[in-house]
Amino acid sequence: MTTLAPRKVLPLGGFSPTFLGLEIKRLIRNRRTVVFTLVMPPVFFVIFGTQSDFRVNYAFAHGNVTAFIAISMAVYGAMLAATSGGAMVSVERAQGWSRQLRLTPLHPVAYIVTKMLVAMTMGLASVIVVFIVAAAFGADMPIWVWVATGVIAWLGSSVFAALGLFMGYLLPSENVMQVLGPVLAVLAFAGGLFVPLADGGWFTAVAKFTPLYGLATVSRAPFTDPSLGTLAVAVLNLVLWAGVFVVGAAILFRRDTKRV
C-alpha cells in the first residue's frame, strides 16, 4: 500500500517575492483599475479642495484647509486602490485559480499577505499622485506632515486591502465591484472622510464604529494633533477592523479552496 508523502511546509508559509512581483505586474496591466484608482481621487481633490480661494488661503491646523482635504483624498485613494486590488481575487475564483493554489504548500495567510501587498502597491501610487496634484494646487503643510500623513494613509490602507479580499471571496466576480462602489462611498461619508465630523452628536458616536473612522483620524493626526483619547479610539478601531477583515478573508480562502 502506497502512502502519500506529507505536504512540505515552506518557510513563511510559502510567501514568495517572485509570486509577489508577478501579481503586481498583473495589476498594472489592468488599465481599468489603474485609471479608476489614479484618476478619480485627484479629480475629487480638485473638486472639493480648490473651488474657493478661502480654502487655499485660510490657515488651519498645521497648514491650510486645502491640505486637510488633500490628506482626506489621499486616504480615499489609498482605500479605493487597496480595496479594488484585493477584490480582484474574485476573478481568480471564477477562473479556478484559487482552487489550484490549494494544491500547493502556500499557506492561506501567506496568500492573503501577498494579495494585500499587491493592493497596497497601487494604494501607494494613488497617495503619491494625490499629493503631487495637491501641492500644485496650493496645499500647504510642513514637509514632515506630508511624509507622515502619506505613510500612515498608505500603511493603513492594508485594512481595506483585506476588506477587498474578504468581499472578493464572499461575492461572485460579476457583482463584487458593483457592491463595493456604493459600500466604500457610504463608509467614506460615515467615517468623516468627505465631511468632517462635528464634536458630539449621535452621528459622530456612530462614526467611531465604522471601518474608515480609524484610518481617517490616524492619517490626519500629524496635521490636526487630536487628543490622546481620540487617537487611542481611532487606533483601536483600525486594529480591530484589520483583524476582522484579515481573519474573514483567511476563513473564506480556506472554504473556497477546499472545493477542489
C-alpha positions as CSV (number, residue, x, y, z in Angstrom):
1,M,0.0,0.0,0.0
2,T,1.4,3.3,-1.1
3,T,1.4,6.2,1.4
4,L,1.3,9.8,0.4
5,A,4.2,11.9,1.4
6,P,3.2,14.8,3.8
7,R,2.9,18.2,2.3
8,K,6.1,20.1,2.6
9,V,5.9,23.2,4.9
10,L,7.7,26.1,3.3
11,P,9.3,29.0,5.2
12,L,7.0,32.0,5.8
13,G,4.1,29.8,4.7
14,G,5.3,29.8,1.1
15,F,5.5,33.6,0.7
16,S,7.5,34.3,-2.5
17,P,8.9,37.6,-3.8
18,T,8.6,36.1,-7.3
19,F,4.9,35.4,-6.8
20,L,4.5,39.0,-5.4
21,G,6.2,40.5,-8.4
22,L,4.0,38.6,-10.9
23,E,0.9,39.7,-9.1
24,I,2.0,43.4,-9.2
25,K,2.6,43.1,-12.9
26,R,-0.9,41.6,-13.4
27,L,-2.4,44.5,-11.5
28,I,-0.5,47.1,-13.5
29,R,-1.8,45.6,-16.8
30,N,-5.4,46.1,-15.7
31,R,-6.0,49.5,-17.2
32,R,-9.5,50.0,-15.8
33,T,-8.1,49.6,-12.2
34,V,-5.2,51.9,-12.8
35,V,-7.4,54.6,-14.2
36,F,-10.0,54.2,-11.6
37,T,-7.6,54.4,-8.7
38,L,-5.1,57.0,-10.0
39,V,-7.5,59.4,-11.7
40,M,-10.6,59.6,-9.5
41,P,-9.0,60.6,-6.2
42,P,-7.1,63.6,-7.7
43,V,-10.2,64.7,-9.6
44,F,-12.2,64.6,-6.3
45,F,-9.4,66.7,-4.6
46,V,-9.7,69.3,-7.3
47,I,-13.5,69.4,-7.0
48,F,-13.6,69.6,-3.2
49,G,-10.3,71.3,-2.3
50,T,-9.7,74.0,-4.9
51,Q,-13.0,75.6,-5.7
52,S,-12.5,78.5,-3.4
53,D,-9.6,80.8,-2.6
54,F,-10.8,80.6,1.0
55,R,-9.6,77.0,1.3
56,V,-6.1,77.8,0.0
57,N,-5.6,81.0,2.0
58,Y,-7.3,80.0,5.3
59,A,-4.8,78.7,7.9
60,F,-5.9,75.5,9.6
61,A,-4.0,73.3,12.0
62,H,-0.5,72.7,10.5
63,G,-1.4,74.2,7.1
64,N,-4.5,75.2,5.3
65,V,-7.9,73.8,4.5
66,T,-6.8,72.6,1.1
67,A,-4.0,70.5,2.8
68,F,-6.6,68.9,5.1
69,I,-8.8,68.0,2.1
70,A,-5.6,66.6,0.3
71,I,-5.0,64.2,3.2
72,S,-8.6,63.1,3.1
73,M,-8.4,62.4,-0.6
74,A,-5.1,60.6,-0.2
75,V,-6.8,58.3,2.3
76,Y,-9.7,57.8,-0.1
77,G,-7.4,57.0,-3.0
78,A,-5.4,54.5,-0.9
79,M,-8.6,52.9,0.4
80,L,-10.1,52.7,-3.1
81,A,-6.9,51.3,-4.7
82,A,-6.3,48.8,-1.9
83,T,-9.9,47.5,-1.9
84,S,-10.1,47.2,-5.6
85,G,-6.8,45.4,-5.8
86,G,-7.9,42.9,-3.1
87,A,-11.3,42.4,-4.7
88,M,-9.6,41.2,-8.0
89,V,-9.3,37.8,-6.3
90,S,-13.0,37.3,-7.3
91,V,-11.8,37.0,-10.9
92,E,-9.3,34.3,-9.9
93,R,-12.1,32.5,-8.1
94,A,-14.2,32.5,-11.3
95,Q,-11.2,31.1,-13.2
96,G,-10.5,28.4,-10.7
97,W,-7.0,29.8,-9.9
98,S,-7.6,29.9,-6.1
99,R,-8.5,26.3,-6.1
100,Q,-5.3,25.4,-7.8
101,L,-3.4,27.2,-5.0
102,R,-4.8,24.7,-2.5
103,L,-2.7,22.0,-4.2
104,T,0.5,24.0,-3.4
105,P,2.2,24.4,0.0
106,L,1.1,28.1,0.0
107,H,-0.5,28.9,3.4
108,P,-3.7,31.0,3.4
109,V,-2.1,33.7,5.5
110,A,0.8,34.0,3.1
111,Y,-1.6,34.3,0.1
112,I,-3.6,36.9,1.9
113,V,-0.4,38.9,2.8
114,T,0.7,38.7,-0.9
115,K,-2.6,40.0,-2.1
116,M,-2.6,42.8,0.4
117,L,0.9,43.9,-0.6
118,V,-0.1,43.9,-4.3
119,A,-3.2,46.1,-3.4
120,M,-1.1,48.4,-1.3
121,T,1.3,49.0,-4.2
122,M,-1.5,50.6,-6.1
123,G,-2.5,52.4,-2.9
124,L,0.9,54.0,-2.6
125,A,0.8,55.2,-6.2
126,S,-2.6,56.8,-5.5
127,V,-1.3,58.7,-2.4
128,I,1.7,60.0,-4.4
129,V,-0.5,61.2,-7.3
130,V,-3.0,62.9,-5.0
131,F,-0.2,64.7,-3.1
132,I,1.5,65.9,-6.3
133,V,-1.7,67.4,-7.5
134,A,-2.4,68.9,-4.1
135,A,1.0,70.6,-4.0
136,A,0.4,72.0,-7.4
137,F,-3.0,73.4,-6.4
138,G,-1.9,75.2,-3.2
139,A,-2.0,72.6,-0.4
140,D,0.3,73.9,2.4
141,M,1.8,71.9,5.3
142,P,5.3,71.1,6.6
143,I,7.4,68.5,4.8
144,W,7.3,66.2,7.8
145,V,3.4,66.3,7.8
146,W,3.3,65.5,4.0
147,V,5.5,62.4,4.7
148,A,3.8,61.3,7.9
149,T,0.3,61.6,6.7
150,G,1.1,59.9,3.4
151,V,2.9,57.0,5.0
152,I,0.1,56.5,7.5
153,A,-2.6,56.6,4.8
154,W,-0.7,54.1,2.7
155,L,0.1,51.6,5.5
156,G,-3.4,52.0,7.0
157,S,-4.9,51.1,3.6
158,S,-3.9,47.5,4.3
159,V,-7.1,47.2,6.3
160,F,-9.1,47.8,3.1
161,A,-6.9,45.5,1.1
162,A,-8.2,42.8,3.5
163,L,-11.7,44.1,3.0
164,G,-11.3,43.7,-0.7
165,L,-10.1,40.2,-0.3
166,F,-13.0,39.4,2.0
167,M,-15.6,40.8,-0.4
168,G,-13.8,39.1,-3.3
169,Y,-14.3,35.7,-1.7
170,L,-17.8,36.5,-0.5
171,L,-19.3,37.7,-3.7
172,P,-19.2,36.5,-7.3
173,S,-16.9,38.3,-9.7
174,E,-19.7,40.0,-11.7
175,N,-21.1,41.6,-8.5
176,V,-18.2,42.4,-6.3
177,M,-17.3,45.9,-7.7
178,Q,-21.0,46.8,-8.1
179,V,-21.4,46.2,-4.3
180,L,-18.0,47.7,-3.3
181,G,-18.5,51.0,-5.0
182,P,-21.6,52.1,-3.0
183,V,-20.2,50.5,0.2
184,L,-17.0,52.5,0.0
185,A,-18.8,55.7,-0.7
186,V,-21.1,55.1,2.4
187,L,-18.1,54.3,4.5
188,A,-16.3,57.5,3.4
189,F,-19.2,59.6,4.4
190,A,-19.9,57.7,7.6
191,G,-16.2,57.8,8.7
192,G,-15.9,61.6,8.2
193,L,-13.7,61.5,5.2
194,F,-15.7,63.7,2.9
195,V,-17.4,65.8,5.6
196,P,-15.6,66.4,8.9
197,L,-17.3,65.1,12.0
198,A,-18.7,67.7,14.4
199,D,-18.0,67.3,18.1
200,G,-20.7,65.4,19.9
201,G,-24.0,64.1,18.5
202,W,-25.2,60.7,17.6
203,F,-23.7,60.7,14.1
204,T,-20.2,61.2,15.5
205,A,-20.8,58.5,18.1
206,V,-21.9,56.0,15.4
207,A,-19.0,57.0,13.1
208,K,-16.4,55.8,15.6
209,F,-17.6,52.2,15.0
210,T,-17.2,52.4,11.1
211,P,-14.1,50.9,9.4
212,L,-12.9,54.2,7.9
213,Y,-13.1,56.3,11.0
214,G,-9.8,54.9,12.4
215,L,-7.8,55.3,9.2
216,A,-9.1,58.8,8.5
217,T,-8.4,60.0,12.1
218,V,-5.0,58.4,12.4
219,S,-3.9,59.7,8.9
220,R,-4.9,63.2,9.8
221,A,-3.3,63.1,13.3
222,P,0.1,64.7,12.3
223,F,-1.8,67.5,10.7
224,T,-4.6,68.1,13.3
225,D,-3.0,67.0,16.6
226,P,-6.1,65.2,18.0
227,S,-6.4,64.5,21.7
228,L,-4.8,61.3,23.0
229,G,-8.2,59.9,23.8
230,T,-9.4,60.5,20.2
231,L,-6.3,59.0,18.8
232,A,-6.5,55.9,21.0
233,V,-10.0,55.2,19.9
234,A,-9.0,55.6,16.2
235,V,-6.0,53.2,16.6
236,L,-8.2,50.7,18.3
237,N,-10.8,51.0,15.5
238,L,-8.1,50.4,12.9
239,V,-6.6,47.4,14.6
240,L,-10.0,45.7,15.3
241,W,-11.3,46.1,11.8
242,A,-8.0,44.9,10.3
243,G,-8.3,41.8,12.4
244,V,-11.9,41.2,11.3
245,F,-11.1,41.5,7.6
246,V,-7.9,39.5,7.7
247,V,-9.4,36.6,9.6
248,G,-12.6,36.8,7.5
249,A,-10.6,36.7,4.3
250,A,-8.4,33.8,5.5
251,I,-11.5,31.8,6.5
252,L,-13.2,32.4,3.2
253,F,-10.0,31.5,1.4
254,R,-9.9,28.1,3.2
255,R,-13.5,27.4,2.4
256,D,-13.1,28.3,-1.2
257,T,-10.0,26.3,-1.8
258,K,-11.5,23.2,-0.2
259,R,-13.8,22.8,-3.1
260,V,-11.2,21.1,-5.2
